[in-house]
Amino acid sequence: MIPMASAKLTSKGQITIPKPVREKLGLRTGSLVAFDPFEEYYLFKPLNEDPLDELEGFFTYTGQAHSIEEMNEAIIKKAAESFWKGG
């Protein structure tokens, strides 16, 4: 059985997250964490610094991969079409 990490609560209500836990979760000074209620416990998890990172993997694209150059060309083409149509 893997030993559970533990921490002691200070008089100011603070704890130090054990180093192995910080390393596993990728936490560093200034990292944000969330405390989510779960039954009679709380689960804590790191929050992404960019909220859009939460959407990673939410949408899937199964089409052909395109280069940045191809995407830029498509954007320019669509913008030009929209401009000439007056839209």
HELIX and SHEET records of a PDB file:
HELIX    1   1 LYS A   19  LEU A   25  1                                   7    
HELIX    2   2 PRO A   51  LEU A   55  5                                   5    
HELIX    3   3 ILE A   68  LYS A   85  1                                  18    
SHEET    1   A 2 VAL A  33  PHE A  38  0                                        
SHEET    2   A 2 TYR A  41  PRO A  46 -1                                        
END                                                                             
